[in-house]
Amino acid sequence: MSNIVPEKMNNFNVYIDGEEQNGIAEGSFPAMQFMTSEVRGAGIAGVIDSPGLGHMQSMTVELTWRAITDKFIELLKPGGHTLNMFAEHLSFDAGRGEYVSRSVNIFMKAVTKEYELGRLVVNDSAETKTTHEVYYLIMFVDGAEVLCVDKYNFIYRVKGTDYLAQTRRALGKM
């Protein structure tokens, strides 16, 4: 009998504008939060904070760097950058007594909106940070697309269903 317990991200790699970045100490996936509006009035008992269909709040990703690198400096230029994160997620199959590996890949287009030059500490990392505003994100798990958010093109797709297709039609974008 299988008893799979999700455990951890075993390791990750980040590519910025197509180049592997070994200077990154850690990164974060963007938080996904729907835009909401308050619904109140006749016909409902109270107030509902109603999520907008496919409309997301600001999505940011933060990268913490061990040192100031050439790519860190390149990210300070205005304009879009591609941020590609590759990770291995490990689960433990307790029934079989072995680990199960899954690949998690997130490809993003983003603009740099904040940078911290870091700190000076003897024999330690600089903890330099960049924060990026994500306007396009596509996520794959084991090679299968599970999520696509494209703010500029009105796309919000989850496991193959595009929830903004009707919106694009209504706006004359199809």
C-alpha positions as CSV (number, residue, x, y, z in Angstrom):
1,M,0.0,0.0,0.0
2,S,1.2,3.4,-0.9
3,N,1.4,6.2,1.7
4,I,3.1,9.2,0.0
5,V,4.2,11.9,2.4
6,P,5.3,15.2,0.7
7,E,8.5,16.2,2.4
8,K,10.7,18.9,0.9
9,M,12.3,20.7,-2.0
10,N,15.5,18.7,-2.4
11,N,17.3,21.3,-4.5
12,F,16.7,24.0,-7.0
13,N,18.3,26.0,-9.8
14,V,17.5,29.4,-11.1
15,Y,18.1,30.7,-14.6
16,I,18.0,34.5,-15.3
17,D,17.7,35.5,-19.0
18,G,18.8,32.0,-19.9
19,E,21.9,31.9,-17.8
20,E,22.4,29.6,-14.8
21,Q,22.8,31.5,-11.6
22,N,25.0,29.8,-9.0
23,G,25.2,32.9,-6.8
24,I,21.6,32.6,-5.5
25,A,21.3,31.4,-1.9
26,E,17.5,31.1,-1.9
27,G,14.4,32.1,-3.8
28,S,10.7,32.2,-3.3
29,F,7.8,31.4,-5.5
30,P,5.3,34.2,-6.0
31,A,2.2,34.4,-3.7
32,M,-1.0,34.0,-5.7
33,Q,-3.8,36.2,-4.4
34,F,-7.0,37.1,-6.3
35,M,-8.2,40.6,-6.5
36,T,-11.4,40.9,-4.5
37,S,-14.4,43.2,-4.2
38,E,-16.9,43.5,-1.4
39,V,-20.4,42.3,-2.1
40,R,-23.2,43.5,0.2
41,G,-26.8,44.4,0.1
42,A,-30.2,42.8,-0.4
43,G,-30.3,39.1,-1.0
44,I,-27.3,38.1,1.1
45,A,-26.9,37.8,4.9
46,G,-23.8,39.8,5.4
47,V,-20.7,40.7,3.4
48,I,-18.7,38.6,1.0
49,D,-15.2,39.5,-0.1
50,S,-15.6,38.1,-3.6
51,P,-12.6,37.0,-5.7
52,G,-12.4,38.3,-9.2
53,L,-12.2,35.6,-11.9
54,G,-8.6,35.2,-13.0
55,H,-7.6,38.7,-11.8
56,M,-4.5,38.5,-9.5
57,Q,-3.0,41.0,-7.0
58,S,0.6,41.9,-7.5
59,M,2.8,38.8,-7.7
60,T,6.4,39.1,-6.6
61,V,9.4,36.8,-6.4
62,E,12.4,37.5,-4.2
63,L,15.9,36.2,-4.8
64,T,18.6,36.3,-2.1
65,W,22.1,36.3,-3.5
66,R,25.3,35.2,-1.7
67,A,27.2,38.0,-3.3
68,I,26.9,40.9,-5.8
69,T,27.3,39.2,-9.1
70,D,27.3,40.4,-12.7
71,K,23.8,39.1,-13.2
72,F,22.6,40.9,-10.1
73,I,23.9,44.1,-11.7
74,E,22.1,43.2,-15.0
75,L,18.8,42.9,-13.2
76,L,19.0,46.6,-12.3
77,K,18.5,47.6,-15.9
78,P,14.9,48.7,-16.7
79,G,12.7,46.2,-18.6
80,G,11.6,42.7,-18.5
81,H,13.7,39.6,-17.5
82,T,13.0,35.9,-17.6
83,L,13.3,34.0,-14.3
84,N,13.2,30.2,-14.6
85,M,13.1,28.1,-11.4
86,F,13.8,24.4,-11.6
87,A,13.2,22.4,-8.4
88,E,13.1,18.8,-7.3
89,H,10.3,18.0,-4.8
90,L,10.8,14.8,-2.7
91,S,8.0,12.8,-1.1
92,F,8.5,9.7,0.9
93,D,6.5,6.6,0.0
94,A,6.2,5.1,3.5
95,G,4.4,2.0,2.1
96,R,7.3,1.1,-0.2
97,G,10.1,2.7,1.9
98,E,11.5,4.9,-0.9
99,Y,11.6,8.5,-2.1
100,V,9.5,9.8,-5.0
101,S,11.0,12.6,-7.0
102,R,8.9,15.2,-8.9
103,S,10.1,18.1,-10.9
104,V,8.6,21.5,-10.4
105,N,9.4,24.2,-13.0
106,I,8.2,27.8,-12.9
107,F,8.9,30.1,-15.8
108,M,8.3,33.8,-15.2
109,K,8.6,37.1,-17.0
110,A,9.2,40.0,-14.5
111,V,10.6,43.4,-14.0
112,T,12.9,44.3,-11.1
113,K,11.2,46.6,-8.6
114,E,13.5,46.5,-5.6
115,Y,17.1,45.7,-4.9
116,E,19.1,45.6,-1.7
117,L,22.9,45.8,-2.0
118,G,23.2,43.6,1.1
119,R,25.5,43.7,4.0
120,L,29.2,43.5,4.9
121,V,30.0,40.7,7.3
122,V,33.3,39.0,7.6
123,N,33.3,35.4,6.2
124,D,29.5,35.4,5.5
125,S,27.2,36.0,2.5
126,A,26.2,39.5,1.5
127,E,22.4,38.6,1.5
128,T,21.9,40.8,-1.5
129,K,18.2,40.8,-2.6
130,T,16.2,41.5,-5.7
131,T,12.4,41.7,-5.8
132,H,10.6,41.3,-9.1
133,E,7.1,42.0,-10.2
134,V,5.8,39.0,-12.1
135,Y,3.4,39.6,-15.0
136,Y,3.6,36.2,-16.7
137,L,4.0,32.8,-14.9
138,I,3.6,29.2,-16.1
139,M,4.2,26.2,-13.9
140,F,4.9,22.6,-14.8
141,V,4.9,19.6,-12.5
142,D,6.6,16.5,-14.0
143,G,6.4,18.2,-17.4
144,A,2.6,18.8,-17.3
145,E,1.3,22.4,-17.3
146,V,-0.7,23.0,-14.1
147,L,-0.9,26.8,-14.0
148,C,-0.6,29.8,-16.4
149,V,-1.1,33.4,-15.5
150,D,-0.5,36.0,-18.2
151,K,-1.8,39.3,-17.0
152,Y,-1.2,41.3,-20.1
153,N,-3.0,38.7,-22.4
154,F,-5.9,37.9,-20.1
155,I,-5.0,34.2,-19.5
156,Y,-5.7,32.3,-16.3
157,R,-5.4,28.6,-17.0
158,V,-5.5,25.8,-14.3
159,K,-4.9,22.2,-15.4
160,G,-5.9,23.0,-19.0
161,T,-9.0,25.1,-18.3
162,D,-8.7,28.7,-19.4
163,Y,-11.0,30.7,-17.0
164,L,-10.5,34.0,-18.9
165,A,-11.3,32.7,-22.4
166,Q,-14.9,34.0,-22.1
167,T,-13.6,37.3,-20.8
168,R,-11.3,37.7,-23.8
169,R,-14.2,37.0,-26.1
170,A,-16.3,39.6,-24.4
171,L,-13.5,42.1,-24.7
172,G,-13.0,41.4,-28.4
173,K,-9.5,39.9,-27.8
174,M,-10.2,36.5,-29.6
